């Protein structure tokens, strides 16, 4: 079973036969179908079906010479809203199957973001036509677990200063990547000052009152992250088949906005705009061609 099936409302699926019924439902009653007809191993097809607010299951596989469909793999998905970033994206095929991972350097995060590509079949079609260029990207996440935290108390002036500091830091990182030694030195001094400030405050304060948000790798798998972000918007909805209640949130973490979906049963606390969400997510991305 896929670890994140519960995040789209299928937490009670325990047996292979139950899963098979759902995959057959996706293939027979799909909302979206994309086919790559001149694939080297036959016709490669992607079926997607929504079971709620922009979340559901995608089934991928191939038709053989007798026109029988063979499932190669499936994955739960949650499609986010808006454009998260327009930085250059690198896409690579996974070793064991016809699926893809994307990588994107976003200065706001400070690390290379690696994500699971939702529209891999569409990417294959565009790649065949030679139309791959700079694309906009929408990131989203499926959360296995999470909790709601109270916000950090900030006044308007502090928010303004924080944004200016973040913009200056992004410019310094960009300059440092191009070999600017002064920028590298400034970043090093800034990190030392931050470390000194945290060392003094941590004696009397909780770490989550010092750290407003974070976005960092989680575990061994490269497309999973531990995040802390402010809730900008949220709404509840139900999985149409299972009836399980799900929560969709628009978060801001490290000045980057993206959507996250979680099963209400896996969430501790009551969400509200302005509060913070802390959890572990499987990061997915959709390229817009």
N, C-alpha and C positions, 0 to 999 in steps of 0.2 A: 504493500500500500504506500502511496505517496504521503510523505510526512505532513504536507500542507493541504491535504484534502479537507481537513477539519476547518481550515480557514475560510473555505467557500461553502461551508454548511453540510459537509458529509462526514461528521465525526463518528457516526454510528456504523460506518462501513467497516466491517471486520473480516468478512469472508470474500474469497475470490469470486464466487458466484454473484454476490451482491454488486461487486465492482463491475463484473461483466455486463450486468443488466444496465448499469448507468452508461457504460461505454457504447453499448448497442443503441441506447436512446440518443446519444450524441450523434452517432453515425446516421441513424434513421431520421431524426428530427432536427438536424443541424440548423443553425441560424446563419452560418457562414461556411462556404466551401471554397478552397483554393487548390488548384491542381497544377502540377508541373509535368506536362505531358512528355517532353523529350528528356526525361531523367534517364540516366544510364542504366538503371535497374528496372525500368518500367514507369508507369504513371505514379508519381508521388502525390498524395492528397492530404490536405489538412482540413479536418472538420472541427468547428467550434460551436458550442451551444451555451447561451447565457442561462443561468439558473437564478439570477438575481440582478442587482444593480451593477452591470458591467463586470460581473464575475461568473465563472463557469468552468468548463473543462474543454480542453483541446485534445483531439485524438489524431495522431499522424500515422501513416502507413502507406502501403503500396498495393496496387492491383496487379495480379499475375496475368499470364496469357489467357487464362480461363475466366477472366473478369471477376475474380474473387478477391475481396479486400483482406489484407493481412495487417493487423495492428502492430506497428513497430514500437510506439511509445505513446504516453499520454501525459498531460500535466494540467494542474489547476491554474487558472489565470485570474488576474484582477487588473482591468485596464484603468489607468489613471486619467486625470483631466489636465488640460493645459500643457504648456511646453516647459519641461524642467530645465533643459540646457540645450545650447546650440553649439557646444564644443565638438571637435572632431571625434568621431566614434570609429573604433577598430572592431571588426567582427571576425570571429574565427569559429570554424566548425568543431563540434565536440568529437573526440576520437572514436567513440563507440557507436554513434548514431547520427542521423541527419538532423541535428539540432545545433543551435549556435549560441555562443557567448559573446557579449559585447564589452568593450572597455572604453572608458572615457576619462580624461584628465580634467577635473573641474577644480579650479583654484579655490573655490569656496570650501571644499572639503579637505583639500590638501593631500589627498591620496588618489590613486587610480581607482575609479569605480568600476567594478566588474559586475555584470548583470546577465540574467537569462533573457535571451531575445524571444519575445512573444510571437512576433510575426516573421518567423524564420523562412516559411515557404514563400511569402511575399518578397523577402530579401533574395531568395534563390532566383525568382522570376526577374527581378530588377537587375541582378548580377549577370544573368544570361543576356539581357538586353544591353548591358554595358552602361547602365544609367545610374551607377552608384557614385554619388558625390557627397558634399557636405549636407548632412541631414539634421533636422531637429529631432529631439528625443524626449519622450514622456516616460518618466520612471514611476514605478508603483511598487508596493510591497505587500506580501502576505505574511501576517504575523502569527507565529505559533503560540505566543503567550505575551502578556503585557500587563502593565498597571498604570493607573492614573496618579500623577503627582501634582502637588500644589505648585502654582507659579512662583517665580522669583520676583520679589518686589523691586520694580524699577520705575523711575520717573521719566518724563518725556525727554529731559536733557540727557539722561544716561543712555537712553535708546539712540538718540541722535549721535552722541559721541561714539557709541559702540559701532554704529554703521560706518562712520567716517574711518574709524580704526580698522575695521574689516576691509574697507575699500583700499586703504593705504597698504595693508598687508598683502592683498591680492596683487597690487601693482609691484610690490617688492618681490613676491614669489615669481611673477612673470619675468621680472628683470633678472633675478637670480638664475632662472632656467636658461637665460640667454648669456650667462657667464659674467654678469655684473658682480664684481667682488664686493663693492660697497653695499649692495643690496643683501648679499649673503651675510656680511658682517652685521648689518642692521637687524636682520632676522634672528641671528644668533643672540645678539644683545637683548632683543625683545623676548625671546624664549627664556633667557636667564632671568629677566625681570618678572616674567609670568610665574616661573618656578619659585622665585623668592616670595612673591605675593601669596601664592597658594600655601607655601610652607608656613607662613605666619598665620594665615586665616584658618587653616585646617585644625589648629590647636583648639579653637573655640567654636568652629562652625562645622556643619555637615557638608560633605563634598557636593551634594546635589543642590545646595544653596549657593555654592561658589560657581559650579559648572551649570550654565544656563541650558546648553544643548550639546550633543555630540553625535558623531556618525563614525563608527569604527568597525573594522572587520571582526567577525564573530566565528569562533570555531575553525575547523580545518578547511571547510568548503569556501571557495573564494567569492561566491555570490551571496553570502549570508552576512548580515550586519547587526550590530547592537546599536540602537538609536535612542536618543532622547530629544524630543521636539515639542514645540508649542502647538496646541490644537487651534487651528484657525476656523475650522468648520467641521461638522459631523452630522451624520444621520443614521438611523437604524433601518434595516430592511430584512426581509426573510428570504431564505432559499425556497424557491417555488416548489421543489420536489420534496425536500426533507422537512420543511417548515422551521428549520433552525434559524434563530435570530442572529444577524450579523451586524457589524458596525463598520461604517466607512468614515475615515477621518482624513481631512486635509491638514498636513503638518508642515511646520517650518523648522528645519534643523540646519544649523550652520548657514543661515541665509538662503537655503535651498528649499523650495516648496515641492511636495509630492504627496500622493494619496496612499493610505494604508488600509487594508481590510483585515478584520479579526473576528473570530467567533465570539459572541458575547460571553459564552461560558468560559472562555479562556482569558477574560479580562477582569482584573481586580480593580474596583473603584468605579466612580461615576464620572463619565466624561462631561466636560463643559468647555466652552470657548474661553481661551486664556490659560486653562490648565495645561499640564504637560503629559505626554505619553512616553513611557519607557518600555522598550521591548526588543525582541529579536525578530528580524524579518528576513524573508527570502526576496531579494531584489530582482524585479523584472523590468524590462524596458521595451517600448514600442517605437520603432523608427518610422518617421513620416517621410515618404519619398515624394 
